[in-house]
Amino acid sequence: MTSADKKQIKIWYWSGATLVFLILIVGGITRLTGSGLSMTDWKPIMGAIPPITEAQWEDAFEQYKQFPEYQQINRGMSLAEFQFIFFWEYLHRMIGRLIGLVFILPFGYFLIKKKLDSTQLKRASLLLILGLSQGLMGWYMVQSGLVDVPRVSPYRLAAHLSLAFAIFGFCVWFALDLKEQRYKAGNGTKELKVWLWIFLVILSLQVIWGAFVAGLHAGHIYNTFPKMHQFWIPPELWLMQPFAINFFENMVTVQWIHRVLATLLGLMAIGMWIRSYQTGTTFQTKKWILAVFALILVQYLIGVFTLVYHVPVWLGVLHQAMAMVLFGVVIGALHQIRAAV
């Protein structure tokens, strides 16, 4: 594979990561504005054409009225209000289609031109599988809110968000792998690599529990910090039976876990930053660890303000977007340490 081929494939991976980041932002707006259930069918091809005439809009609105969200929550809403929520869900789906085209068309070109070696072919195939799975998971998630209770399943939302982070993470890692520059390993590299992997695992769990917080609307209770009202450990923490479902279905428990994991990540980031100086590692490694440290502190503050102000749309979206930025920087730090020679 030539240097020119590597450059093209690297741009392709970065394009995928950028578009996934964009759809995460639009998806956050879609969720926080209550727009996710406005499109009640899934037409991967014909669904790209939105209602245009007044009659088409009326038909789409009448179809929406047949489902629980309108009947239980939005009864009496105007056509203009419906068009607003329809817009965000439609935009979300259109960006999803764009991601598919941005992946599939270059993939076909690279295959025909034989620009993919065996490693890149395997990686591209993995992204293809994940992308298709994400499209199916998105519709599977929406379906859960079209029957009985007009709210998507928190479990399916967590799976949908996790797939988005996985696709983003693989795109970033694969792109960095095509970078030819290498750095010296320096002292303390092995220790920091272990801590970064632990940090990434906990951060991944934090993303999952963030999805449960969103799915259960758990950000709208106990809107105080650092205590949950007067409690460090609220009394409702383990009320549900069987015990295990408290971790996923108890609003109080889910928010509490999200707080605890955030604090743990903050403490770990401070510790890694201190250790990067104590072990005398290289400037490049210090720079990456400092970036992780700075971002986790900013994200922690955003999370606190999001909670205290009862999850305004702009703060909720910013909190979700910053999580993906942090995730990408942690992957970048890990890759830099792994690639050091």
N, C-alpha and C positions, 0 to 999 in steps of 0.2 A: 504494500500500500504506500503510495507516494505521499510526500508532504502536502501536496495540493489536495489529495483525497482526504487526508486527515483534517485539513482545515475545513473542507466542505462538510464533513461529517460532524466536526466539532460545532460548527455554526448550526447545523441541524439539531443537535442535542440542546444547545443553548436556546434555540427557538422554541423547542418543546417545553423547556423549563420556564421560559418567559410566559408562554401562553397558559401554562398550568397555573402560574402565579396570578395571571389576569383573571382566569375563570374562578379562582379561589375568591378574589375580591368581589366579582359579580355574584358568585354563589352566596357569599356572606350577605350582600345587599338583598338578594332574593329571599333568603331565609328571614332576615330581620325585618323586612317590610311585609312579611306574610304573603309573598308572591308565588311560592313554590308549587301550590296546588291549582294555579289558575289555568294551566293547560292540562286538560283531563284525558288526553289521549297521547299516544306516542307513534309518530309517523316519521321514521328516520329520513325519508326522502321528501315526501309531499309536505311534511311538517315545516320545511324550510320556508314555505310561502305563508305569510301571516294573513289575517283578515285585512281586506283593503276597503271594500265598499261598506256602507252602513248596514246593508242587509247581512253581509258576512259577519260583521261585528255583533249584530243582534243574534245571529245563530250561535256564535261562540259563547256569548253571554248566556243564552238560554241553556246551552249544554252545561255550562258551569253551575247554573242554578239547580241542576239535578243532583248535585253532590253535597255531602254533609257540610263542607266549609261554608258554602253560601247559606244553607238552611239553618245552621247552628250559630254561625259567627257573623257572617256578612249580609244577612238578610236585609234587603232595602237599599243596598249599595247602588250607586248610579253606574251607568255605562262608562262614564269617564273614569270613575274609581276602578272599575274592572280593567279598563285599558291600561291604567298605571301598573297594576300588579301583573297583568299579562306581559307588558313590555319587559320586565326584569326576568321573568322565567323564559320568555322567548329569546332574549339576549344571551342568557345563560346557555340555552340549548344551541344557539347559533355559534357561540364560541367553541362549544364542544365539537360541533361539526367541523369548524375551522381547524381545530387541533387534529382531527382525523385526517383532513386533507393535507395539512402541513406534514403529517407523518407519512401517510400512505404514498403520496405522489413522489416525494424524494426517495422513499424506500424503493419504489419501483424503478426509479431512474438509476439509483446506485446498484441495484441488482442487475439491470440490463447492461450497465457499463462495467460491471464486475469490480466495483470500487470497495466492496465490503469483504474483508478477510473473514476467516472463520469466527474470530472473537467478536467482531462487530456485527456479524450476521446473527450470532446467538443473542447479543445484547439488543439488537433491533427487534428480533422476534419476541424477546421478553417484553419489550415496551409495547409491541403490537398486542400481545395477549392481555397485558395490564390495561391498555387503552380500551379494548373491546369489553373487558370485564367492567371497567368503570362506566361505560355507556349503559350496559345492562343493569348495573347496580343503581345507577341514577334513576332509571325508570322503576326498578323494583322498590326503591325508596319512596318515590312519589305514589306508587300504588297503595302503599300502606296507609296513606292519608286520605284515600278516596272512598274508604268504607268505614261506616260507623263513626269512629272518632276522627275529626279532621285535623290530624297531626301525624307527621311522619314518624315512623318507628325510630327511637333513639339508637337502637342497635344498627339499623340500616344506615342511619346518618353517620354513625361512627365508622362503619365499613366504607362508606362513600368518601368521607374525609381522609381516612387512612390510606385508601388507594390513591387519592390525589397527592398526598405527601410522598408515598412510595414512588409514584411516577416522577414527581419533581426531583426526589433524591437520586434516583437512578440516572436521570438526565444530567444532573449536575456532576455526579461521580464519573459517568462515561465521558462527559466533555472534558473534565479535568484530566482524565487518563490519557487524553490525546495531546496534552500539553507536554512539550519536550523538555522544558526547563526543570532542573532538579536542584535541590538545596542540600547543604550539609546537615547531617542528623543532629549533631551536638549532644551535650550531656542532658540527661533527664528525659530524652525522647520516649523511651520505652514506658516509663512511668506515666507520662502525660497521655500517651496513646491509650493506655488502660483506662485512665480516668475519663478520657473523651468518649470511649466506647460505652462506659457506664452512663455517662451523661446523656449520650444519644439514646440509649435504651429508655432511661427515665423520661427524657423529653418526648419520646414516641408515646409512652404511656400517658404523659400529660396532654398530648394532642388528642388521644382517644377519650380521656375523661373530659377534655374541653368540649368534645362533640356531645358527650352525654349531658354536660351542663347546658349546652345549647338546645339539645333535643327535649330535655325536660323543662326548659325555661327556668333552670335553677339559679340563674343570675338575678332573678327578680325577688328572691327571698334573702333574708339576713344581709341586708345591704349596708353593713358596717364593717370597719376594719381597724385594728387587726382582729378584734374579737367578733364573734357572731352574736350580736347584741351583747349581753353580759357574759357569754359563755366562750371558753376556749374549746370545750368539747360539748356541743349542743345535746340536749336530752333526747332528741328524735333520731339520733344517729343510727341506732340498730333496732328500730321499731318493727320493721317488716319481717315477715316470715315466708319462706325459709330465710335464714340469716344471709345467705350469699347474695340475694337479690338487692340488698341494701346498697351494694357497691355500684349497681347499675340503674336502679329504679327509684331509690330514695333520694329526693331532691336535695335534702340536707346533707346526706352522706356524700353524694356526688360532688357538691360544692366544696365540702370540707376536704375531700381527697384532692381536689384541684388546688386548693389553697396549700395543703401540706406539700404536694409535689412541687409547686412553684417555689416555696420556701427552700426545699431541699435543693432544687436546681440553682437557686441564688447562692446558697452557701457553698455548693460545689464549685460554682464559677469563681467565687472569691478565692477558694482554696487552690484551684488550678492556676489562677493568676499569680498568687503568692509563690506557689511551687515553681512556676516557670522562671522566676528570678532566683529562687534558692538553689535550683539545680544548675543554673548557669547555661541554660539552653540558648539556641541561636536567636538572632534578632527576628528572623522570619517566623519562628515558632511563637516567640513572645507576642508578635503582632497579631497572629491568629487567636491566641488565647485571650489577649486584651479585647479583641473584637467580640468574642463569645461573652466575656465578662460584661462589657458595656451593653451589649444587646439584651442580655438576660435581665439586667437591672432596669433598662428602659421598658422591656416587656412586662416586668413585674409592676412597675408604676402604672402602665397603661391598664393592666388587669385590675389594679386597685380602683382606679378612676372609673373603669367600665362598670365595676360592681357598685360602687358608691352612688353613681349617677343613674343606676337602674338600666344599664345597657342601652344607651342611645345608639342609633344605627351607625353613626360615623366612628364611634369608639369601638363598638363591637367588631366592625369591619377592620379597623386598624389593628385591633388585638389579634385577630385571625391572620391578617397579612404579616404582621411582625413575627408571628409564630413560624411562618414558612421562611421568612428571611433568616431567623435564628437557626432553623433546621438546616438551611443551605450553608450557613457559615460554619456550623459544627461539622458538616460533611466536608467542607473545604479544609478545615483545620485537620481533620482526620486524614484526608488525602495528602495534605502537605507533609505530615509526619510520616505517613506510610511510604511516600515516594522519596523521602530523604535518603541520601546516600552518604 
